[in-house]
């Protein structure tokens, strides 16, 4: 009986060591392959953005938070984070020069309270007319607000004057 358990644990130990070794080798091979590919892509993007014209003015991101939903502080923080991250990723893809200018300016964000969903949609229409990137967070409704509620809108302003208008 002792021999069976002893052999069993030796087999398990050898199997785990082989699995970890293969995992490490595969990760090393693919990590190097993907990092080289990613570096090539990044270098091309940097060359494109450096060769293009410079962007003038300060950039801000504006967050419009619906006050009528009466969300808690944590909920508002989470919704604002979702809006910023999504708007950042989308702008990074569409307007990398503007996002680089926003990042080099310490990533300023203004937060505004708005009355209701209708006001939010009006601001979105104005932002789209000015060709600004926007994103509206639609909540799943598992905690404090009703499902499909539009809670926060992020706008990447191409300059300070657009945020204040």
HELIX and SHEET records of a PDB file:
HELIX    1   1 UNK A    2  UNK A   51  1                                  50    
HELIX    2   2 UNK A   73  UNK A   94  1                                  22    
HELIX    3   3 UNK A   96  UNK A  104  1                                   9    
HELIX    4   4 UNK A  117  UNK A  129  1                                  13    
HELIX    5   5 UNK A  160  UNK A  164  1                                   5    
SHEET    1   A 4 UNK A 109  UNK A 114  0                                        
SHEET    2   A 4 UNK A  60  UNK A  66  1                                        
SHEET    3   A 4 UNK A 150  UNK A 157 -1                                        
SHEET    4   A 4 UNK A 133  UNK A 138 -1                                        
END                                                                             
